[in-house]
């Protein structure tokens, strides 16, 4: 049995709006107003219900004009290097640009194990909490060290870099 998800209907609506915006861009790119409306509605639903969008979803929508940022179609993507390497994504419609660092050892908070909630933790009795918390803190520290590039001898696992 799948666990109950809070605001399931709202998440389904946000997912539908995101997919509809991408479908409209693929089938009818001559209607940017409808695509912007769908993206703006998606953002307003998330803000009204205090929902967090995935970073990959937030990065593909322009913050100023709400158009989808698809490389080569509605945005220009450039790799730059000054003090550090970063990716610049520029919206073709309004000219707004976003910069994302390209560090191979960087790991998003969403991708870390300690950010993930599990249903089992909430169902267990509170008698064993202290022992579980110590184990969880140790595993969280080890996953954080992996994301920061601290490796044990023979350990080949790392987090994926930011795209």
Backbone bond lengths (Angstrom), bond angles and torsions (degrees), N, CA, C in turn:
res aa  C-N    CA-C-N  psi(-1)  N-CA   C-N-CA  omega(-1)  CA-C   N-CA-C  phi
1 X - - - 1.445 - - 1.522 109.04 -
2 X 1.298 117.29 130.03 1.461 121.10 179.87 1.526 110.66 -76.99
3 X 1.328 115.62 141.82 1.464 118.34 179.54 1.522 111.06 -70.23
4 X 1.313 115.74 153.86 1.459 121.40 179.24 1.523 109.47 -72.11
5 X 1.316 116.38 131.97 1.456 122.29 179.95 1.523 108.26 -102.71
6 X 1.325 115.40 131.77 1.459 119.76 179.30 1.524 109.45 -69.00
7 X 1.297 118.28 135.89 1.470 124.76 179.88 1.528 112.47 57.45
8 X 1.302 116.33 43.80 1.458 121.29 -178.89 1.525 111.53 -60.05
9 X 1.320 117.74 -43.30 1.466 121.27 -179.81 1.525 111.42 -62.08
10 X 1.324 116.26 -40.76 1.466 119.87 179.68 1.521 110.85 -66.72
11 X 1.327 117.40 -40.87 1.460 120.37 178.38 1.529 111.55 -65.40
12 X 1.317 116.36 -38.10 1.462 119.83 175.74 1.529 111.17 -64.23
13 X 1.326 116.56 -39.02 1.468 120.70 179.15 1.524 110.54 -66.35
14 X 1.331 117.47 -42.67 1.465 121.43 179.04 1.529 110.06 -63.71
15 X 1.322 116.77 -42.45 1.456 121.07 178.19 1.527 110.64 -62.60
16 X 1.329 116.92 -43.17 1.460 120.89 178.87 1.528 111.14 -62.10
17 X 1.330 117.61 -44.04 1.468 120.98 -179.77 1.521 111.21 -63.06
18 X 1.327 117.11 -39.84 1.463 120.66 178.99 1.526 110.94 -65.32
19 X 1.326 116.73 -45.38 1.458 120.22 178.99 1.527 111.60 -66.37
20 X 1.329 117.09 -37.41 1.464 120.78 179.33 1.532 110.94 -65.47
21 X 1.327 116.99 -38.69 1.464 120.35 178.23 1.526 110.70 -64.12
22 X 1.329 116.97 -42.94 1.470 119.78 177.85 1.525 111.45 -66.32
23 X 1.315 116.98 -38.63 1.465 120.01 179.03 1.524 111.12 -66.58
24 X 1.309 117.38 -41.01 1.473 120.80 178.31 1.523 110.84 -64.52
25 X 1.319 116.93 -37.73 1.467 119.41 178.14 1.523 110.97 -66.86
26 X 1.327 117.03 -37.41 1.463 120.97 -179.28 1.528 111.93 -72.20
27 X 1.324 117.09 -40.46 1.469 119.89 -175.13 1.523 113.17 -88.89
28 X 1.331 117.51 -36.03 1.458 120.78 -174.83 1.528 110.22 -139.78
29 X 1.346 118.16 75.75 1.464 119.95 -177.02 1.529 113.67 -70.79
30 X 1.324 118.21 -7.24 1.459 121.49 -179.71 1.517 113.73 -80.23
31 X 1.334 118.84 -0.40 1.463 122.60 -179.39 1.532 110.38 -117.61
32 X 1.328 117.89 72.81 1.467 119.03 -178.35 1.529 112.91 -69.45
33 X 1.338 117.98 -22.50 1.465 121.05 -179.70 1.518 112.29 -64.36
34 X 1.332 117.00 -41.60 1.459 121.20 179.64 1.530 110.82 -68.24
35 X 1.325 116.53 -39.44 1.464 120.87 178.95 1.526 110.24 -64.66
36 X 1.308 116.54 -42.38 1.472 120.64 178.28 1.528 111.16 -65.47
37 X 1.328 116.20 -38.22 1.467 120.12 178.41 1.527 110.52 -62.15
38 X 1.336 116.94 -44.78 1.466 120.69 179.86 1.532 111.28 -63.49
39 X 1.326 117.02 -42.26 1.472 120.87 179.60 1.523 111.34 -67.54
40 X 1.326 116.69 -39.96 1.470 120.32 178.77 1.527 110.56 -67.30
41 X 1.323 117.42 -39.36 1.467 121.00 177.57 1.519 110.34 -63.68
42 X 1.323 116.57 -41.14 1.460 120.97 177.79 1.533 110.52 -59.55
43 X 1.305 117.15 -46.41 1.466 121.37 -179.90 1.528 111.48 -64.99
44 X 1.330 116.65 -41.31 1.468 119.27 -178.73 1.531 111.75 -68.45
45 X 1.326 118.20 -34.56 1.468 121.01 176.14 1.529 109.76 -64.46
46 X 1.322 116.37 -44.13 1.468 120.26 179.08 1.522 111.68 -64.09
47 X 1.303 117.53 -39.46 1.473 120.67 179.67 1.526 111.23 -69.59
48 X 1.325 117.03 -42.15 1.461 120.61 -177.06 1.525 111.36 -65.78
49 X 1.331 117.28 -39.11 1.458 121.21 -177.81 1.523 113.22 -96.61
50 X 1.319 117.72 5.81 1.460 125.44 179.74 1.536 109.99 52.34
51 X 1.317 115.21 59.19 1.458 122.47 176.32 1.520 108.93 -108.13
52 X 1.321 116.11 145.74 1.457 120.03 176.99 1.523 109.28 -94.52
53 X 1.331 115.06 130.38 1.451 119.86 174.38 1.522 109.29 -89.31
54 X 1.293 116.83 151.31 1.452 121.63 177.08 1.534 109.12 -65.06
55 X 1.341 118.73 144.51 1.465 120.14 179.91 1.529 113.66 -57.39
56 X 1.321 117.65 -33.37 1.465 119.27 178.91 1.524 111.42 -66.42
57 X 1.333 117.43 -31.67 1.468 121.07 178.28 1.525 109.64 -74.77
58 X 1.322 117.02 -41.37 1.464 120.12 -179.73 1.526 111.54 -65.93
59 X 1.322 116.60 -33.22 1.462 120.34 -177.64 1.517 113.62 -75.34
60 X 1.316 118.29 -15.79 1.459 119.03 -178.49 1.531 112.33 -99.70
61 X 1.333 118.01 12.88 1.462 121.88 177.05 1.530 108.52 -125.97
62 X 1.331 116.67 131.99 1.467 121.53 178.40 1.526 109.37 -69.30
63 X 1.338 116.48 135.52 1.457 120.35 -178.15 1.526 112.53 -74.84
64 X 1.327 116.99 -22.85 1.467 119.70 -175.78 1.531 112.26 -91.65
65 X 1.345 116.85 -50.93 1.472 118.91 -174.05 1.524 113.19 -110.39
66 X 1.340 118.75 -0.16 1.462 124.78 176.01 1.519 113.91 62.58
67 X 1.325 118.97 22.82 1.461 119.63 174.69 1.520 108.89 -84.95
68 X 1.331 117.06 154.31 1.454 121.00 177.99 1.522 109.26 -71.44
69 X 1.314 116.68 139.75 1.459 121.50 179.41 1.523 109.11 -101.65
70 X 1.325 115.81 91.65 1.457 122.29 177.64 1.519 106.93 -106.11
71 X 1.344 118.33 119.50 1.465 120.85 -176.21 1.524 112.51 -56.87
72 X 1.313 115.74 129.97 1.455 121.75 178.30 1.517 114.15 88.82
73 X 1.318 118.22 -19.22 1.471 121.18 -178.99 1.526 110.18 -108.47
74 X 1.318 116.41 -59.31 1.464 120.34 -178.59 1.524 112.83 -116.05
75 X 1.329 117.04 2.42 1.463 119.44 179.08 1.525 110.58 -149.86
76 X 1.337 114.22 157.94 1.466 121.76 173.77 1.526 107.16 -110.39
77 X 1.326 115.63 133.69 1.461 121.02 -179.77 1.519 108.36 -117.26
78 X 1.330 116.84 126.82 1.458 122.79 -179.07 1.520 109.65 -131.09
79 X 1.327 115.86 142.25 1.459 121.65 173.52 1.523 107.80 -97.02
80 X 1.314 117.72 128.72 1.468 122.69 -178.35 1.517 109.58 -124.91
81 X 1.330 114.99 156.05 1.451 119.65 173.71 1.519 108.65 -143.35
82 X 1.318 115.46 114.33 1.461 121.68 172.62 1.511 106.91 -115.99
83 X 1.330 118.89 -97.10 1.463 119.73 171.41 1.523 109.76 -80.26
84 X 1.351 115.50 -37.42 1.455 121.97 178.67 1.521 108.81 -132.22
85 X 1.324 115.37 161.05 1.461 119.44 177.01 1.521 109.36 -81.69
86 X 1.329 116.29 136.25 1.451 120.41 176.43 1.517 109.91 -149.64
87 X 1.320 114.52 160.27 1.459 122.47 178.79 1.516 108.15 -105.50
88 X 1.326 116.97 132.06 1.451 122.09 177.31 1.526 108.57 -109.79
89 X 1.329 116.31 123.92 1.464 122.56 177.13 1.519 107.05 -112.19
90 X 1.338 116.73 118.19 1.462 122.27 -177.14 1.525 109.88 -113.02
91 X 1.323 115.66 127.91 1.467 121.69 177.85 1.532 108.85 -73.33
92 X 1.325 116.95 131.63 1.467 121.25 -179.95 1.528 110.38 -73.64
93 X 1.328 118.16 -33.64 1.461 122.14 -175.31 1.522 112.71 -69.51
94 X 1.335 117.33 -47.50 1.470 119.39 -174.00 1.523 113.78 -116.61
95 X 1.318 118.58 -12.09 1.457 121.38 178.46 1.519 115.34 85.07
96 X 1.315 118.80 4.05 1.458 122.04 178.33 1.525 109.54 -71.76
97 X 1.327 116.69 139.43 1.459 119.37 179.98 1.518 111.09 -121.34
98 X 1.319 115.00 149.79 1.464 123.26 176.13 1.517 107.22 -120.67
99 X 1.327 116.38 145.36 1.456 121.35 177.84 1.521 109.26 -120.74
100 X 1.338 115.81 134.98 1.447 122.25 178.39 1.519 108.31 -128.37
101 X 1.335 117.25 128.21 1.450 121.53 178.08 1.520 111.15 -67.81
102 X 1.321 115.74 145.11 1.466 121.90 176.80 1.521 108.66 -111.99
103 X 1.309 116.99 79.22 1.457 120.43 176.09 1.518 107.41 -107.41
104 X 1.321 117.77 124.51 1.468 119.34 -177.51 1.524 113.59 -65.97
105 X 1.335 118.08 -23.20 1.458 120.12 -178.30 1.526 113.23 -93.93
106 X 1.339 117.67 2.84 1.458 120.97 -176.91 1.528 110.53 -81.92
107 X 1.306 116.10 140.13 1.463 122.08 179.05 1.525 108.16 -132.79
108 X 1.321 117.50 127.86 1.460 121.25 178.14 1.521 110.28 -65.85
109 X 1.323 116.71 150.95 1.460 121.84 178.65 1.521 110.67 -60.34
110 X 1.307 117.08 -37.40 1.464 121.28 -178.13 1.526 110.79 -63.02
111 X 1.334 117.43 -31.79 1.458 121.41 -177.17 1.523 113.42 -82.69
112 X 1.323 118.00 -10.74 1.462 120.81 -179.42 1.527 110.12 -78.67
113 X 1.333 115.42 151.35 1.461 120.71 -178.76 1.520 111.74 -66.15
114 X 1.326 117.67 -35.27 1.462 120.51 -176.50 1.521 112.79 -69.75
115 X 1.321 117.54 -15.82 1.462 120.93 178.67 1.526 111.59 -83.64
116 X 1.322 116.64 -18.43 1.454 120.64 -177.07 1.528 110.27 -83.90
117 X 1.311 115.75 135.16 1.459 121.40 176.45 1.513 108.85 -97.50
118 X 1.296 116.46 141.02 1.459 118.32 175.65 1.518 108.62 -117.97
119 X 1.312 116.31 150.00 1.449 122.80 -177.62 1.529 110.31 -72.91
120 X 1.329 117.35 -30.18 1.452 121.53 -176.89 1.524 112.24 -61.79
121 X 1.330 117.86 -36.25 1.464 121.38 -178.93 1.523 111.66 -62.81
122 X 1.311 117.42 -37.58 1.460 121.04 -178.19 1.526 111.60 -75.16
123 X 1.352 117.76 -26.65 1.453 121.06 -176.55 1.526 113.58 -84.37
124 X 1.334 117.69 -20.24 1.458 120.53 -176.51 1.530 110.68 -75.44
125 X 1.332 117.92 150.53 1.465 120.57 178.31 1.523 110.67 -68.53
126 X 1.329 115.53 156.32 1.455 121.05 -175.09 1.520 113.47 -80.27
127 X 1.339 119.49 -2.04 1.461 122.66 -179.36 1.526 110.48 -65.83
128 X 1.336 116.59 -38.02 1.457 120.87 -176.00 1.521 112.27 -96.31
129 X 1.288 119.38 14.57 1.466 123.04 -176.04 1.524 112.99 -61.16
130 X 1.324 118.47 -41.90 1.465 120.01 -174.19 1.524 111.20 -64.49
131 X 1.320 118.48 -42.53 1.461 120.99 178.82 1.526 110.53 -68.23
132 X 1.337 116.68 -40.52 1.459 119.87 179.10 1.516 111.15 -66.38
133 X 1.319 117.41 -39.00 1.459 120.77 -178.82 1.515 110.53 -63.28
134 X 1.337 117.66 -39.53 1.455 120.07 178.31 1.518 111.30 -65.13
135 X 1.325 117.48 -41.31 1.462 121.08 178.26 1.519 110.03 -66.12
136 X 1.346 116.90 -42.57 1.457 120.69 179.44 1.514 111.21 -64.17
137 X 1.333 118.20 -40.64 1.458 121.32 179.74 1.520 110.11 -64.84
138 X 1.342 117.55 -39.65 1.456 120.64 178.92 1.517 110.67 -66.12
139 X 1.345 117.26 -43.26 1.460 119.55 179.25 1.522 111.00 -69.12
140 X 1.341 118.08 -34.14 1.463 120.64 177.60 1.520 110.16 -66.25
141 X 1.356 115.97 -40.97 1.460 119.51 178.81 1.517 110.51 -63.85
142 X 1.326 117.62 -42.01 1.461 120.35 -178.68 1.528 110.48 -67.10
143 X 1.346 118.22 -38.25 1.467 119.42 177.78 1.516 111.18 -68.53
144 X 1.346 117.16 -34.23 1.453 120.32 177.25 1.526 109.90 -67.77
145 X 1.329 117.35 -39.83 1.460 120.01 177.88 1.515 110.78 -63.83
146 X 1.335 117.16 -35.93 1.459 119.84 177.52 1.513 110.78 -64.76
147 X 1.339 117.00 -41.41 1.459 120.51 -179.60 1.519 111.56 -69.19
148 X 1.324 116.96 -28.71 1.462 120.25 179.61 1.515 112.37 -85.80
149 X 1.324 117.71 -4.06 1.448 120.53 176.72 1.515 113.66 97.80
150 X 1.332 119.59 3.54 1.452 122.04 177.46 1.517 107.06 -80.34
151 X 1.325 116.24 116.52 1.457 119.92 -175.51 1.516 110.49 -116.56
152 X 1.313 114.17 147.34 1.446 120.57 170.59 1.519 107.26 -86.19
153 X 1.315 118.80 157.57 1.474 119.99 178.26 1.522 111.02 -58.94
154 X 1.307 116.59 127.18 1.454 121.70 179.08 1.515 114.21 85.96
155 X 1.335 119.08 -1.41 1.463 121.82 -179.44 1.518 109.32 -88.35
156 X 1.328 117.22 120.65 1.457 121.47 -176.89 1.514 113.14 -108.40
157 X 1.341 119.17 3.00 1.464 121.54 -176.10 1.520 110.66 -88.79
158 X 1.330 116.90 134.72 1.459 123.01 174.46 1.512 108.22 -142.92
159 X 1.313 116.22 166.46 1.462 120.57 176.04 1.514 109.50 -79.84
160 X 1.308 116.06 154.95 1.459 120.39 178.37 1.514 109.90 -70.40
161 X 1.339 118.13 143.19 1.471 119.91 176.64 1.518 110.87 -72.19
162 X 1.314 115.95 164.35 1.463 122.04 178.49 1.501 108.20 -69.78
163 X 1.305 115.66 134.49 1.467 119.46 179.98 1.487 111.02 -92.73
